[in-house]
């Protein structure tokens, strides 16, 4: 049986590495930040990369969810997740507060345009401090919220930055059948270009 595995040419791989190496400022907005996926998977992964020196030098994360939490409460929740699910424990590679200080939190209504103006303001402060507009949106919410969030990001002009890139990660399941996946794809493409969209199944790495 022929090998149908697609591999990138070495030149393309090197280009990817070079582009990654140039990213020293990035903001990450996690939708569904108070949920299980963020605590079990996302932040432990961030912490592992941080300890290995693989995160951008200047990165900051905004957790967004419906649950009311202060920054300190959010960081305590994240620490508990790192302690339980991460091989590198808090304070093992650097003081926990140095890592945790990069995480912030706001409680929003996913259907409220006013809530997304809070994200606009937060990203504006990041640009003022860091001088760049690179931003990654991560949808760690129930799938029923994907379309409303994407639509609100578009309405708030958050899909494109003036001085940097914008990207969006959509967790599985991307639809529950072919028709719903195609429908979601159309909704996403009304706001984001295909090269901005990353569809992910974190369980494939197991």
C-alpha positions as a Markdown table, in Angstrom:
| # | Residue | x | y | z |
|---|---|---|---|---|
| 1 | Unk | 0.0 | 0.0 | 0.0 |
| 2 | Unk | 1.6 | 3.3 | -1.0 |
| 3 | Unk | 2.6 | 5.8 | 1.6 |
| 4 | Unk | 0.2 | 8.8 | 1.4 |
| 5 | Unk | 1.7 | 10.7 | 4.3 |
| 6 | Unk | 2.2 | 14.4 | 3.3 |
| 7 | Unk | 5.4 | 16.0 | 4.5 |
| 8 | Unk | 6.5 | 19.6 | 4.1 |
| 9 | Unk | 9.7 | 20.2 | 2.1 |
| 10 | Unk | 12.7 | 21.0 | 4.3 |
| 11 | Unk | 12.6 | 24.6 | 3.0 |
| 12 | Unk | 9.0 | 25.1 | 4.1 |
| 13 | Unk | 9.8 | 23.6 | 7.5 |
| 14 | Unk | 12.7 | 26.0 | 7.9 |
| 15 | Unk | 10.5 | 28.9 | 7.0 |
| 16 | Unk | 8.0 | 27.9 | 9.6 |
| 17 | Unk | 10.8 | 27.7 | 12.2 |
| 18 | Unk | 12.1 | 31.1 | 11.1 |
| 19 | Unk | 8.6 | 32.7 | 11.4 |
| 20 | Unk | 8.1 | 31.2 | 14.9 |
| 21 | Unk | 11.5 | 32.5 | 16.0 |
| 22 | Unk | 10.5 | 36.0 | 15.1 |
| 23 | Unk | 7.4 | 36.1 | 17.3 |
| 24 | Unk | 8.4 | 37.8 | 20.5 |
| 25 | Unk | 5.0 | 39.5 | 21.3 |
| 26 | Unk | 1.7 | 37.7 | 21.3 |
| 27 | Unk | -1.6 | 38.0 | 23.2 |
| 28 | Unk | -3.9 | 34.9 | 23.6 |
| 29 | Unk | -7.6 | 35.2 | 24.4 |
| 30 | Unk | -9.1 | 32.0 | 25.7 |
| 31 | Unk | -12.8 | 31.7 | 25.5 |
| 32 | Unk | -14.1 | 29.3 | 28.1 |
| 33 | Unk | -11.2 | 30.0 | 30.4 |
| 34 | Unk | -12.9 | 28.9 | 33.6 |
| 35 | Unk | -13.6 | 25.4 | 32.1 |
| 36 | Unk | -11.9 | 22.0 | 32.4 |
| 37 | Unk | -10.0 | 22.2 | 29.1 |
| 38 | Unk | -8.1 | 25.3 | 30.1 |
| 39 | Unk | -7.2 | 23.9 | 33.5 |
| 40 | Unk | -6.3 | 20.4 | 32.3 |
| 41 | Unk | -4.7 | 21.0 | 28.9 |
| 42 | Unk | -4.1 | 24.6 | 27.8 |
| 43 | Unk | -2.4 | 26.2 | 30.8 |
| 44 | Unk | -0.3 | 23.1 | 31.7 |
| 45 | Unk | 0.9 | 23.2 | 28.0 |
| 46 | Unk | 1.7 | 26.9 | 28.3 |
| 47 | Unk | 3.6 | 26.3 | 31.5 |
| 48 | Unk | 5.6 | 23.4 | 29.9 |
| 49 | Unk | 6.5 | 25.6 | 26.9 |
| 50 | Unk | 7.4 | 28.5 | 29.2 |
| 51 | Unk | 9.7 | 26.4 | 31.3 |
| 52 | Unk | 11.5 | 25.1 | 28.1 |
| 53 | Unk | 11.9 | 28.7 | 26.8 |
| 54 | Unk | 9.6 | 28.1 | 23.9 |
| 55 | Unk | 7.0 | 30.8 | 24.6 |
| 56 | Unk | 7.4 | 34.3 | 23.1 |
| 57 | Unk | 9.4 | 36.5 | 25.4 |
| 58 | Unk | 6.4 | 38.9 | 25.7 |
| 59 | Unk | 3.2 | 36.9 | 25.9 |
| 60 | Unk | 0.1 | 37.7 | 27.8 |
| 61 | Unk | -3.2 | 35.7 | 28.2 |
| 62 | Unk | -6.7 | 36.9 | 28.7 |
| 63 | Unk | -9.1 | 34.4 | 30.1 |
| 64 | Unk | -12.7 | 35.0 | 29.1 |
| 65 | Unk | -15.8 | 33.2 | 30.4 |
| 66 | Unk | -19.2 | 33.7 | 32.0 |
| 67 | Unk | -18.1 | 32.7 | 35.5 |
| 68 | Unk | -17.3 | 35.8 | 37.7 |
| 69 | Unk | -13.6 | 35.6 | 38.8 |
| 70 | Unk | -10.9 | 38.0 | 39.8 |
| 71 | Unk | -7.4 | 37.8 | 38.3 |
| 72 | Unk | -6.2 | 36.3 | 41.5 |
| 73 | Unk | -9.0 | 33.7 | 41.6 |
| 74 | Unk | -8.3 | 32.8 | 38.0 |
| 75 | Unk | -4.6 | 32.4 | 38.7 |
| 76 | Unk | -5.2 | 30.2 | 41.7 |
| 77 | Unk | -7.4 | 28.0 | 39.6 |
| 78 | Unk | -4.6 | 27.7 | 37.0 |
| 79 | Unk | -2.0 | 26.9 | 39.6 |
| 80 | Unk | -4.2 | 24.0 | 40.8 |
| 81 | Unk | -4.3 | 22.7 | 37.2 |
| 82 | Unk | -0.6 | 23.0 | 36.7 |
| 83 | Unk | 0.0 | 21.2 | 40.1 |
| 84 | Unk | -2.2 | 18.3 | 39.1 |
| 85 | Unk | -1.7 | 17.9 | 35.3 |
| 86 | Unk | 1.7 | 19.3 | 34.5 |
| 87 | Unk | 5.0 | 17.4 | 34.8 |
| 88 | Unk | 6.8 | 20.7 | 35.6 |
| 89 | Unk | 5.3 | 21.9 | 38.8 |
| 90 | Unk | 4.8 | 25.6 | 39.9 |
| 91 | Unk | 8.0 | 27.3 | 41.0 |
| 92 | Unk | 10.0 | 24.4 | 39.6 |
| 93 | Unk | 11.5 | 26.3 | 36.6 |
| 94 | Unk | 10.9 | 29.9 | 37.8 |
| 95 | Unk | 8.8 | 31.6 | 40.4 |
| 96 | Unk | 5.1 | 30.9 | 39.7 |
| 97 | Unk | 4.2 | 34.6 | 40.1 |
| 98 | Unk | 6.4 | 35.4 | 37.1 |
| 99 | Unk | 4.3 | 33.1 | 34.9 |
| 100 | Unk | 1.0 | 33.7 | 36.5 |
| 101 | Unk | 1.3 | 37.5 | 36.2 |
| 102 | Unk | 0.8 | 37.2 | 32.5 |
| 103 | Unk | -2.7 | 35.8 | 32.9 |
| 104 | Unk | -5.7 | 38.1 | 33.3 |
| 105 | Unk | -9.5 | 37.5 | 33.4 |
| 106 | Unk | -12.8 | 39.1 | 32.5 |
| 107 | Unk | -16.3 | 37.7 | 32.8 |
| 108 | Unk | -18.4 | 38.3 | 29.7 |
| 109 | Unk | -21.8 | 37.5 | 28.1 |
| 110 | Unk | -20.9 | 35.7 | 24.9 |
| 111 | Unk | -23.8 | 37.3 | 23.1 |
| 112 | Unk | -23.3 | 40.8 | 24.2 |
| 113 | Unk | -21.5 | 43.3 | 21.9 |
| 114 | Unk | -20.5 | 45.4 | 24.9 |
| 115 | Unk | -18.5 | 42.4 | 26.3 |
| 116 | Unk | -16.4 | 42.3 | 23.2 |
| 117 | Unk | -15.5 | 45.9 | 23.6 |
| 118 | Unk | -13.8 | 44.9 | 26.8 |
| 119 | Unk | -11.6 | 42.6 | 24.7 |
| 120 | Unk | -11.0 | 45.5 | 22.3 |
| 121 | Unk | -9.8 | 47.7 | 25.1 |
| 122 | Unk | -7.6 | 44.9 | 26.6 |
| 123 | Unk | -5.9 | 44.3 | 23.2 |
| 124 | Unk | -5.5 | 48.0 | 22.8 |
| 125 | Unk | -3.6 | 48.1 | 26.1 |
| 126 | Unk | -1.4 | 45.2 | 24.9 |
| 127 | Unk | -0.6 | 47.1 | 21.7 |
| 128 | Unk | 0.3 | 50.2 | 23.8 |
| 129 | Unk | 2.7 | 48.2 | 26.0 |
| 130 | Unk | 4.1 | 45.7 | 23.5 |
| 131 | Unk | 3.9 | 47.6 | 20.2 |
| 132 | Unk | 2.3 | 44.7 | 18.3 |
| 133 | Unk | -1.1 | 43.4 | 17.5 |
| 134 | Unk | -0.5 | 39.7 | 17.3 |
| 135 | Unk | -3.4 | 37.8 | 18.8 |
| 136 | Unk | -4.6 | 34.2 | 19.0 |
| 137 | Unk | -8.2 | 33.4 | 19.9 |
| 138 | Unk | -8.7 | 29.9 | 21.4 |
| 139 | Unk | -12.3 | 28.6 | 21.5 |
| 140 | Unk | -12.3 | 26.2 | 24.5 |
| 141 | Unk | -16.1 | 26.5 | 24.9 |
| 142 | Unk | -19.0 | 24.2 | 24.1 |
| 143 | Unk | -19.5 | 23.9 | 20.3 |
| 144 | Unk | -22.8 | 25.7 | 20.5 |
| 145 | Unk | -20.9 | 28.9 | 21.3 |
| 146 | Unk | -18.5 | 28.8 | 18.3 |
| 147 | Unk | -20.8 | 30.6 | 15.9 |
| 148 | Unk | -21.9 | 33.3 | 18.3 |
| 149 | Unk | -18.3 | 34.0 | 19.4 |
| 150 | Unk | -17.0 | 34.2 | 15.8 |
| 151 | Unk | -19.9 | 36.5 | 14.8 |
| 152 | Unk | -19.2 | 38.8 | 17.7 |
| 153 | Unk | -15.5 | 38.9 | 17.0 |
| 154 | Unk | -16.3 | 40.0 | 13.4 |
| 155 | Unk | -18.8 | 42.6 | 14.6 |
| 156 | Unk | -16.2 | 44.1 | 16.9 |
| 157 | Unk | -13.6 | 44.2 | 14.2 |
| 158 | Unk | -11.4 | 41.8 | 16.1 |
| 159 | Unk | -10.6 | 39.4 | 13.3 |
| 160 | Unk | -7.9 | 41.6 | 11.8 |
| 161 | Unk | -5.1 | 43.6 | 13.5 |
| 162 | Unk | -3.6 | 46.8 | 12.2 |
| 163 | Unk | 0.0 | 45.9 | 13.2 |
| 164 | Unk | 0.1 | 42.1 | 13.5 |
| 165 | Unk | -1.8 | 38.9 | 12.8 |
| 166 | Unk | -5.0 | 37.5 | 14.2 |
| 167 | Unk | -5.6 | 33.7 | 14.3 |
| 168 | Unk | -8.3 | 31.5 | 15.8 |
| 169 | Unk | -8.2 | 27.9 | 17.1 |
| 170 | Unk | -11.4 | 25.9 | 17.1 |
| 171 | Unk | -11.5 | 22.9 | 19.3 |
| 172 | Unk | -13.2 | 19.6 | 18.3 |
| 173 | Unk | -15.9 | 18.7 | 17.5 |
| 174 | Unk | -16.0 | 20.9 | 14.4 |
| 175 | Unk | -19.7 | 20.2 | 13.7 |
| 176 | Unk | -21.4 | 16.9 | 14.5 |
| 177 | Unk | -21.8 | 15.7 | 10.8 |
| 178 | Unk | -20.8 | 16.9 | 7.3 |
| 179 | Unk | -23.6 | 19.4 | 7.0 |
| 180 | Unk | -23.1 | 21.1 | 10.4 |
| 181 | Unk | -19.3 | 21.2 | 9.8 |
| 182 | Unk | -19.9 | 22.9 | 6.4 |
| 183 | Unk | -22.3 | 25.3 | 8.0 |
| 184 | Unk | -19.7 | 26.2 | 10.8 |
| 185 | Unk | -17.0 | 26.5 | 8.1 |
| 186 | Unk | -19.1 | 29.1 | 6.2 |
| 187 | Unk | -19.8 | 31.1 | 9.4 |
| 188 | Unk | -16.1 | 31.1 | 10.3 |
| 189 | Unk | -15.1 | 32.2 | 6.8 |
| 190 | Unk | -17.5 | 35.1 | 6.9 |
| 191 | Unk | -15.1 | 36.6 | 9.5 |
| 192 | Unk | -11.7 | 34.9 | 9.2 |
| 193 | Unk | -9.6 | 33.9 | 6.2 |
| 194 | Unk | -8.7 | 30.2 | 5.9 |
| 195 | Unk | -5.1 | 30.8 | 6.7 |
| 196 | Unk | -6.1 | 32.3 | 10.0 |
| 197 | Unk | -8.1 | 29.3 | 11.1 |
| 198 | Unk | -6.7 | 26.3 | 13.1 |
| 199 | Unk | -8.9 | 23.3 | 13.8 |
| 200 | Unk | -7.5 | 21.2 | 16.6 |
| 201 | Unk | -8.1 | 17.8 | 18.2 |
| 202 | Unk | -5.7 | 17.7 | 21.2 |
| 203 | Unk | -6.4 | 14.0 | 21.7 |
| 204 | Unk | -4.7 | 13.1 | 18.4 |
| 205 | Unk | -1.4 | 13.6 | 20.2 |
| 206 | Unk | -2.1 | 10.8 | 22.6 |
